[in-house]
Amino acid sequence: MSLKEEAKAVAYSRAKRTHQGNNHWHVNKRSSVIVCKFCETKIPIWKNSKYCPNCLNGKEKNEI
């Protein structure tokens, strides 16, 4: 797998994992961004963000 494909696979699995909790992410199909469902901020998957940098949603859960 190329680096881009590996990053996309990680993003998809992370999006599936966090979708049920306080973090609400979804990955646009055929895209390299993760979108915060609360503020619609588009975050590149290569940043590997654990929370939304714009609205900080999910930061409390990830700091524990």
PDB file with one MODEL, atoms N, CA, C and O in Angstrom:
MODEL        1
ATOM      1  N   MET A   1       0.836  -1.189   0.000  1.00  0.00           N
ATOM      2  CA  MET A   1       0.000   0.000   0.000  1.00  0.00           C
ATOM      3  C   MET A   1       0.878   1.249   0.000  1.00  0.00           C
ATOM      4  O   MET A   1       1.931   1.292   0.637  1.00  0.00           O
ATOM      5  N   SER A   2       0.425   2.239  -0.717  1.00  0.00           N
ATOM      6  CA  SER A   2       1.154   3.500  -0.718  1.00  0.00           C
ATOM      7  C   SER A   2       0.861   4.255   0.574  1.00  0.00           C
ATOM      8  O   SER A   2      -0.051   3.897   1.320  1.00  0.00           O
ATOM      9  N   LEU A   3       1.631   5.287   0.828  1.00  0.00           N
ATOM     10  CA  LEU A   3       1.459   6.092   2.037  1.00  0.00           C
ATOM     11  C   LEU A   3       0.071   6.727   2.087  1.00  0.00           C
ATOM     12  O   LEU A   3      -0.552   6.793   3.147  1.00  0.00           O
ATOM     13  N   LYS A   4      -0.404   7.190   0.937  1.00  0.00           N
ATOM     14  CA  LYS A   4      -1.730   7.810   0.881  1.00  0.00           C
ATOM     15  C   LYS A   4      -2.826   6.792   1.193  1.00  0.00           C
ATOM     16  O   LYS A   4      -3.774   7.099   1.916  1.00  0.00           O
ATOM     17  N   GLU A   5      -2.697   5.580   0.649  1.00  0.00           N
ATOM     18  CA  GLU A   5      -3.687   4.538   0.907  1.00  0.00           C
ATOM     19  C   GLU A   5      -3.687   4.120   2.371  1.00  0.00           C
ATOM     20  O   GLU A   5      -4.746   3.869   2.946  1.00  0.00           O
ATOM     21  N   GLU A   6      -2.493   4.044   2.983  1.00  0.00           N
ATOM     22  CA  GLU A   6      -2.400   3.693   4.400  1.00  0.00           C
ATOM     23  C   GLU A   6      -3.060   4.763   5.263  1.00  0.00           C
ATOM     24  O   GLU A   6      -3.788   4.442   6.203  1.00  0.00           O
ATOM     25  N   ALA A   7      -2.811   6.027   4.952  1.00  0.00           N
ATOM     26  CA  ALA A   7      -3.418   7.127   5.708  1.00  0.00           C
ATOM     27  C   ALA A   7      -4.933   7.103   5.567  1.00  0.00           C
ATOM     28  O   ALA A   7      -5.656   7.357   6.530  1.00  0.00           O
ATOM     29  N   LYS A   8      -5.407   6.799   4.371  1.00  0.00           N
ATOM     30  CA  LYS A   8      -6.854   6.740   4.149  1.00  0.00           C
ATOM     31  C   LYS A   8      -7.475   5.587   4.935  1.00  0.00           C
ATOM     32  O   LYS A   8      -8.558   5.738   5.501  1.00  0.00           O
ATOM     33  N   ALA A   9      -6.796   4.431   4.975  1.00  0.00           N
ATOM     34  CA  ALA A   9      -7.301   3.283   5.731  1.00  0.00           C
ATOM     35  C   ALA A   9      -7.373   3.602   7.223  1.00  0.00           C
ATOM     36  O   ALA A   9      -8.339   3.235   7.892  1.00  0.00           O
ATOM     37  N   VAL A  10      -6.358   4.280   7.741  1.00  0.00           N
ATOM     38  CA  VAL A  10      -6.354   4.680   9.152  1.00  0.00           C
ATOM     39  C   VAL A  10      -7.495   5.648   9.419  1.00  0.00           C
ATOM     40  O   VAL A  10      -8.187   5.527  10.430  1.00  0.00           O
ATOM     41  N   ALA A  11      -7.697   6.601   8.530  1.00  0.00           N
ATOM     42  CA  ALA A  11      -8.759   7.595   8.711  1.00  0.00           C
ATOM     43  C   ALA A  11     -10.134   6.937   8.694  1.00  0.00           C
ATOM     44  O   ALA A  11     -10.999   7.289   9.496  1.00  0.00           O
ATOM     45  N   TYR A  12     -10.342   5.988   7.789  1.00  0.00           N
ATOM     46  CA  TYR A  12     -11.631   5.301   7.730  1.00  0.00           C
ATOM     47  C   TYR A  12     -11.886   4.522   9.019  1.00  0.00           C
ATOM     48  O   TYR A  12     -12.986   4.574   9.569  1.00  0.00           O
ATOM     49  N   SER A  13     -10.869   3.798   9.502  1.00  0.00           N
ATOM     50  CA  SER A  13     -11.074   3.014  10.726  1.00  0.00           C
ATOM     51  C   SER A  13     -11.285   3.921  11.926  1.00  0.00           C
ATOM     52  O   SER A  13     -12.097   3.611  12.797  1.00  0.00           O
ATOM     53  N   ARG A  14     -10.566   5.042  11.986  1.00  0.00           N
ATOM     54  CA  ARG A  14     -10.745   5.981  13.095  1.00  0.00           C
ATOM     55  C   ARG A  14     -12.128   6.623  13.032  1.00  0.00           C
ATOM     56  O   ARG A  14     -12.765   6.826  14.065  1.00  0.00           O
ATOM     57  N   ALA A  15     -12.588   6.938  11.842  1.00  0.00           N
ATOM     58  CA  ALA A  15     -13.910   7.543  11.687  1.00  0.00           C
ATOM     59  C   ALA A  15     -15.000   6.567  12.121  1.00  0.00           C
ATOM     60  O   ALA A  15     -15.982   6.971  12.745  1.00  0.00           O
ATOM     61  N   LYS A  16     -14.835   5.301  11.800  1.00  0.00           N
ATOM     62  CA  LYS A  16     -15.815   4.297  12.218  1.00  0.00           C
ATOM     63  C   LYS A  16     -15.827   4.151  13.735  1.00  0.00           C
ATOM     64  O   LYS A  16     -16.888   4.035  14.348  1.00  0.00           O
ATOM     65  N   ARG A  17     -14.635   4.157  14.338  1.00  0.00           N
ATOM     66  CA  ARG A  17     -14.525   3.987  15.783  1.00  0.00           C
ATOM     67  C   ARG A  17     -15.150   5.139  16.548  1.00  0.00           C
ATOM     68  O   ARG A  17     -15.873   4.920  17.520  1.00  0.00           O
ATOM     69  N   THR A  18     -14.880   6.358  16.120  1.00  0.00           N
ATOM     70  CA  THR A  18     -15.313   7.524  16.885  1.00  0.00           C
ATOM     71  C   THR A  18     -16.711   7.979  16.506  1.00  0.00           C
ATOM     72  O   THR A  18     -17.244   8.888  17.143  1.00  0.00           O
ATOM     73  N   HIS A  19     -17.310   7.394  15.514  1.00  0.00           N
ATOM     74  CA  HIS A  19     -18.621   7.859  15.067  1.00  0.00           C
ATOM     75  C   HIS A  19     -19.700   7.665  16.134  1.00  0.00           C
ATOM     76  O   HIS A  19     -20.655   8.439  16.194  1.00  0.00           O
ATOM     77  N   GLN A  20     -19.558   6.651  16.965  1.00  0.00           N
ATOM     78  CA  GLN A  20     -20.577   6.355  17.961  1.00  0.00           C
ATOM     79  C   GLN A  20     -20.430   7.194  19.226  1.00  0.00           C
ATOM     80  O   GLN A  20     -21.381   7.292  20.001  1.00  0.00           O
ATOM     81  N   GLY A  21     -19.269   7.800  19.457  1.00  0.00           N
ATOM     82  CA  GLY A  21     -19.032   8.529  20.700  1.00  0.00           C
ATOM     83  C   GLY A  21     -19.264  10.017  20.567  1.00  0.00           C
ATOM     84  O   GLY A  21     -20.046  10.469  19.731  1.00  0.00           O
ATOM     85  N   ASN A  22     -18.568  10.777  21.411  1.00  0.00           N
ATOM     86  CA  ASN A  22     -18.704  12.232  21.394  1.00  0.00           C
ATOM     87  C   ASN A  22     -18.109  12.850  20.133  1.00  0.00           C
ATOM     88  O   ASN A  22     -18.560  13.901  19.676  1.00  0.00           O
ATOM     89  N   ASN A  23     -17.104  12.201  19.579  1.00  0.00           N
ATOM     90  CA  ASN A  23     -16.506  12.692  18.334  1.00  0.00           C
ATOM     91  C   ASN A  23     -17.400  12.270  17.182  1.00  0.00           C
ATOM     92  O   ASN A  23     -17.775  11.102  17.082  1.00  0.00           O
ATOM     93  N   HIS A  24     -17.734  13.187  16.333  1.00  0.00           N
ATOM     94  CA  HIS A  24     -18.574  12.853  15.182  1.00  0.00           C
ATOM     95  C   HIS A  24     -17.832  13.251  13.918  1.00  0.00           C
ATOM     96  O   HIS A  24     -17.838  14.417  13.523  1.00  0.00           O
ATOM     97  N   TRP A  25     -17.193  12.275  13.287  1.00  0.00           N
ATOM     98  CA  TRP A  25     -16.431  12.503  12.066  1.00  0.00           C
ATOM     99  C   TRP A  25     -17.069  11.694  10.951  1.00  0.00           C
ATOM    100  O   TRP A  25     -17.703  10.669  11.199  1.00  0.00           O
ATOM    101  N   HIS A  26     -16.903  12.145   9.759  1.00  0.00           N
ATOM    102  CA  HIS A  26     -17.160  11.274   8.626  1.00  0.00           C
ATOM    103  C   HIS A  26     -16.134  11.584   7.556  1.00  0.00           C
ATOM    104  O   HIS A  26     -15.630  12.703   7.455  1.00  0.00           O
ATOM    105  N   VAL A  27     -15.838  10.581   6.770  1.00  0.00           N
ATOM    106  CA  VAL A  27     -14.842  10.719   5.716  1.00  0.00           C
ATOM    107  C   VAL A  27     -15.583  10.821   4.398  1.00  0.00           C
ATOM    108  O   VAL A  27     -16.392   9.956   4.062  1.00  0.00           O
ATOM    109  N   ASN A  28     -15.304  11.878   3.655  1.00  0.00           N
ATOM    110  CA  ASN A  28     -15.913  12.010   2.336  1.00  0.00           C
ATOM    111  C   ASN A  28     -15.405  10.886   1.447  1.00  0.00           C
ATOM    112  O   ASN A  28     -14.206  10.609   1.420  1.00  0.00           O
ATOM    113  N   LYS A  29     -16.305  10.240   0.721  1.00  0.00           N
ATOM    114  CA  LYS A  29     -15.881   9.175  -0.184  1.00  0.00           C
ATOM    115  C   LYS A  29     -14.990   9.753  -1.272  1.00  0.00           C
ATOM    116  O   LYS A  29     -15.243  10.831  -1.809  1.00  0.00           O
ATOM    117  N   ARG A  30     -13.939   8.999  -1.579  1.00  0.00           N
ATOM    118  CA  ARG A  30     -12.954   9.406  -2.583  1.00  0.00           C
ATOM    119  C   ARG A  30     -12.343  10.764  -2.252  1.00  0.00           C
ATOM    120  O   ARG A  30     -12.106  11.586  -3.137  1.00  0.00           O
ATOM    121  N   SER A  31     -12.100  10.978  -0.991  1.00  0.00           N
ATOM    122  CA  SER A  31     -11.546  12.254  -0.566  1.00  0.00           C
ATOM    123  C   SER A  31     -10.434  12.007   0.435  1.00  0.00           C
ATOM    124  O   SER A  31     -10.291  10.902   0.957  1.00  0.00           O
ATOM    125  N   SER A  32      -9.654  13.028   0.698  1.00  0.00           N
ATOM    126  CA  SER A  32      -8.579  12.914   1.675  1.00  0.00           C
ATOM    127  C   SER A  32      -8.826  13.850   2.848  1.00  0.00           C
ATOM    128  O   SER A  32      -7.885  14.362   3.455  1.00  0.00           O
ATOM    129  N   VAL A  33     -10.106  14.072   3.165  1.00  0.00           N
ATOM    130  CA  VAL A  33     -10.436  14.931   4.297  1.00  0.00           C
ATOM    131  C   VAL A  33     -11.417  14.232   5.233  1.00  0.00           C
ATOM    132  O   VAL A  33     -12.211  13.387   4.820  1.00  0.00           O
ATOM    133  N   ILE A  34     -11.336  14.612   6.504  1.00  0.00           N
ATOM    134  CA  ILE A  34     -12.311  14.210   7.512  1.00  0.00           C
ATOM    135  C   ILE A  34     -13.120  15.458   7.804  1.00  0.00           C
ATOM    136  O   ILE A  34     -12.560  16.551   7.894  1.00  0.00           O
ATOM    137  N   VAL A  35     -14.431  15.313   7.954  1.00  0.00           N
ATOM    138  CA  VAL A  35     -15.300  16.468   8.169  1.00  0.00           C
ATOM    139  C   VAL A  35     -15.937  16.366   9.549  1.00  0.00           C
ATOM    140  O   VAL A  35     -16.531  15.343   9.888  1.00  0.00           O
ATOM    141  N   CYS A  36     -15.813  17.428  10.344  1.00  0.00           N
ATOM    142  CA  CYS A  36     -16.471  17.484  11.651  1.00  0.00           C
ATOM    143  C   CYS A  36     -17.961  17.679  11.410  1.00  0.00           C
ATOM    144  O   CYS A  36     -18.357  18.575  10.664  1.00  0.00           O
ATOM    145  N   LYS A  37     -18.789  16.850  12.033  1.00  0.00           N
ATOM    146  CA  LYS A  37     -20.229  16.943  11.804  1.00  0.00           C
ATOM    147  C   LYS A  37     -20.865  18.127  12.515  1.00  0.00           C
ATOM    148  O   LYS A  37     -21.990  18.507  12.189  1.00  0.00           O
ATOM    149  N   PHE A  38     -20.169  18.716  13.481  1.00  0.00           N
ATOM    150  CA  PHE A  38     -20.752  19.835  14.208  1.00  0.00           C
ATOM    151  C   PHE A  38     -20.519  21.165  13.504  1.00  0.00           C
ATOM    152  O   PHE A  38     -21.442  21.968  13.369  1.00  0.00           O
ATOM    153  N   CYS A  39     -19.285  21.399  13.053  1.00  0.00           N
ATOM    154  CA  CYS A  39     -18.991  22.704  12.442  1.00  0.00           C
ATOM    155  C   CYS A  39     -18.609  22.592  10.971  1.00  0.00           C
ATOM    156  O   CYS A  39     -18.320  23.603  10.330  1.00  0.00           O
ATOM    157  N   GLU A  40     -18.603  21.354  10.418  1.00  0.00           N
ATOM    158  CA  GLU A  40     -18.296  21.110   9.000  1.00  0.00           C
ATOM    159  C   GLU A  40     -16.871  21.508   8.608  1.00  0.00           C
ATOM    160  O   GLU A  40     -16.606  21.764   7.434  1.00  0.00           O
ATOM    161  N   THR A  41     -15.957  21.563   9.570  1.00  0.00           N
ATOM    162  CA  THR A  41     -14.560  21.849   9.267  1.00  0.00           C
ATOM    163  C   THR A  41     -13.954  20.665   8.531  1.00  0.00           C
ATOM    164  O   THR A  41     -14.159  19.518   8.927  1.00  0.00           O
ATOM    165  N   LYS A  42     -13.217  20.931   7.471  1.00  0.00           N
ATOM    166  CA  LYS A  42     -12.562  19.876   6.706  1.00  0.00           C
ATOM    167  C   LYS A  42     -11.116  19.764   7.173  1.00  0.00           C
ATOM    168  O   LYS A  42     -10.356  20.731   7.112  1.00  0.00           O
ATOM    169  N   ILE A  43     -10.743  18.566   7.643  1.00  0.00           N
ATOM    170  CA  ILE A  43      -9.415  18.315   8.189  1.00  0.00           C
ATOM    171  C   ILE A  43      -8.734  17.274   7.310  1.00  0.00           C
ATOM    172  O   ILE A  43      -9.293  16.195   7.111  1.00  0.00           O
ATOM    173  N   PRO A  44      -7.542  17.560   6.773  1.00  0.00           N
ATOM    174  CA  PRO A  44      -6.827  16.567   5.967  1.00  0.00           C
ATOM    175  C   PRO A  44      -6.520  15.316   6.795  1.00  0.00           C
ATOM    176  O   PRO A  44      -6.158  15.426   7.966  1.00  0.00           O
ATOM    177  N   ILE A  45      -6.662  14.128   6.197  1.00  0.00           N
ATOM    178  CA  ILE A  45      -6.449  12.893   6.949  1.00  0.00           C
ATOM    179  C   ILE A  45      -4.999  12.745   7.389  1.00  0.00           C
ATOM    180  O   ILE A  45      -4.736  12.075   8.387  1.00  0.00           O
ATOM    181  N   TRP A  46      -4.056  13.344   6.683  1.00  0.00           N
ATOM    182  CA  TRP A  46      -2.654  13.192   7.066  1.00  0.00           C
ATOM    183  C   TRP A  46      -2.325  13.936   8.356  1.00  0.00           C
ATOM    184  O   TRP A  46      -1.269  13.697   8.942  1.00  0.00           O
ATOM    185  N   LYS A  47      -3.197  14.831   8.813  1.00  0.00           N
ATOM    186  CA  LYS A  47      -2.959  15.507  10.096  1.00  0.00           C
ATOM    187  C   LYS A  47      -3.244  14.581  11.272  1.00  0.00           C
ATOM    188  O   LYS A  47      -2.782  14.838  12.384  1.00  0.00           O
ATOM    189  N   ASN A  48      -4.007  13.495  11.039  1.00  0.00           N
ATOM    190  CA  ASN A  48      -4.309  12.490  12.054  1.00  0.00           C
ATOM    191  C   ASN A  48      -4.864  13.132  13.326  1.00  0.00           C
ATOM    192  O   ASN A  48      -4.438  12.805  14.433  1.00  0.00           O
ATOM    193  N   SER A  49      -5.799  14.029  13.158  1.00  0.00           N
ATOM    194  CA  SER A  49      -6.360  14.789  14.269  1.00  0.00           C
ATOM    195  C   SER A  49      -7.280  13.932  15.125  1.00  0.00           C
ATOM    196  O   SER A  49      -8.077  13.154  14.602  1.00  0.00           O
ATOM    197  N   LYS A  50      -7.168  14.075  16.441  1.00  0.00           N
ATOM    198  CA  LYS A  50      -8.022  13.343  17.379  1.00  0.00           C
ATOM    199  C   LYS A  50      -9.266  14.147  17.733  1.00  0.00           C
ATOM    200  O   LYS A  50     -10.235  13.595  18.256  1.00  0.00           O
ATOM    201  N   TYR A  51      -9.246  15.438  17.454  1.00  0.00           N
ATOM    202  CA  TYR A  51     -10.402  16.295  17.724  1.00  0.00           C
ATOM    203  C   TYR A  51     -10.426  17.415  16.701  1.00  0.00           C
ATOM    204  O   TYR A  51      -9.438  17.660  16.009  1.00  0.00           O
ATOM    205  N   CYS A  52     -11.550  18.086  16.610  1.00  0.00           N
ATOM    206  CA  CYS A  52     -11.703  19.161  15.641  1.00  0.00           C
ATOM    207  C   CYS A  52     -10.899  20.381  16.093  1.00  0.00           C
ATOM    208  O   CYS A  52     -11.112  20.864  17.205  1.00  0.00           O
ATOM    209  N   PRO A  53      -9.983  20.893  15.266  1.00  0.00           N
ATOM    210  CA  PRO A  53      -9.187  22.056  15.664  1.00  0.00           C
ATOM    211  C   PRO A  53      -9.982  23.359  15.667  1.00  0.00           C
ATOM    212  O   PRO A  53      -9.543  24.349  16.252  1.00  0.00           O
ATOM    213  N   ASN A  54     -11.138  23.368  15.022  1.00  0.00           N
ATOM    214  CA  ASN A  54     -11.945  24.584  14.952  1.00  0.00           C
ATOM    215  C   ASN A  54     -12.874  24.718  16.159  1.00  0.00           C
ATOM    216  O   ASN A  54     -12.824  25.721  16.872  1.00  0.00           O
ATOM    217  N   CYS A  55     -13.716  23.717  16.390  1.00  0.00           N
ATOM    218  CA  CYS A  55     -14.677  23.801  17.503  1.00  0.00           C
ATOM    219  C   CYS A  55     -14.202  23.037  18.733  1.00  0.00           C
ATOM    220  O   CYS A  55     -14.858  23.088  19.773  1.00  0.00           O
ATOM    221  N   LEU A  56     -13.067  22.325  18.638  1.00  0.00           N
ATOM    222  CA  LEU A  56     -12.464  21.544  19.728  1.00  0.00           C
ATOM    223  C   LEU A  56     -13.380  20.447  20.253  1.00  0.00           C
ATOM    224  O   LEU A  56     -13.201  19.978  21.377  1.00  0.00           O
ATOM    225  N   ASN A  57     -14.361  20.032  19.452  1.00  0.00           N
ATOM    226  CA  ASN A  57     -15.244  18.956  19.869  1.00  0.00           C
ATOM    227  C   ASN A  57     -14.463  17.654  19.957  1.00  0.00           C
ATOM    228  O   ASN A  57     -13.734  17.294  19.033  1.00  0.00           O
ATOM    229  N   GLY A  58     -14.617  16.960  21.059  1.00  0.00           N
ATOM    230  CA  GLY A  58     -13.920  15.700  21.269  1.00  0.00           C
ATOM    231  C   GLY A  58     -12.622  15.843  22.021  1.00  0.00           C
ATOM    232  O   GLY A  58     -12.014  14.833  22.374  1.00  0.00           O
ATOM    233  N   LYS A  59     -12.165  17.064  22.285  1.00  0.00           N
ATOM    234  CA  LYS A  59     -10.895  17.259  22.974  1.00  0.00           C
ATOM    235  C   LYS A  59     -10.960  16.734  24.404  1.00  0.00           C
ATOM    236  O   LYS A  59      -9.995  16.140  24.885  1.00  0.00           O
ATOM    237  N   GLU A  60     -12.093  16.947  25.097  1.00  0.00           N
ATOM    238  CA  GLU A  60     -12.237  16.510  26.483  1.00  0.00           C
ATOM    239  C   GLU A  60     -12.065  14.997  26.591  1.00  0.00           C
ATOM    240  O   GLU A  60     -11.392  14.503  27.495  1.00  0.00           O
ATOM    241  N   LYS A  61     -12.675  14.273  25.666  1.00  0.00           N
ATOM    242  CA  LYS A  61     -12.627  12.811  25.700  1.00  0.00           C
ATOM    243  C   LYS A  61     -11.211  12.307  25.439  1.00  0.00           C
ATOM    244  O   LYS A  61     -10.792  11.323  26.050  1.00  0.00           O
ATOM    245  N   ASN A  62     -10.463  12.957  24.544  1.00  0.00           N
ATOM    246  CA  ASN A  62      -9.138  12.484  24.168  1.00  0.00           C
ATOM    247  C   ASN A  62      -8.054  12.887  25.155  1.00  0.00           C
ATOM    248  O   ASN A  62      -6.951  12.344  25.097  1.00  0.00           O
ATOM    249  N   GLU A  63      -8.327  13.812  26.050  1.00  0.00           N
ATOM    250  CA  GLU A  63      -7.321  14.215  27.030  1.00  0.00           C
ATOM    251  C   GLU A  63      -7.280  13.274  28.220  1.00  0.00           C
ATOM    252  O   GLU A  63      -6.306  13.267  28.973  1.00  0.00           O
ATOM    253  N   ILE A  64      -8.326  12.481  28.397  1.00  0.00           N
ATOM    254  CA  ILE A  64      -8.401  11.587  29.562  1.00  0.00           C
ATOM    255  C   ILE A  64      -7.455  10.429  29.410  1.00  0.00           C
ATOM    256  O   ILE A  64      -7.380   9.573  30.292  1.00  0.00           O
TER     257      ILE A  64
ENDMDL
END
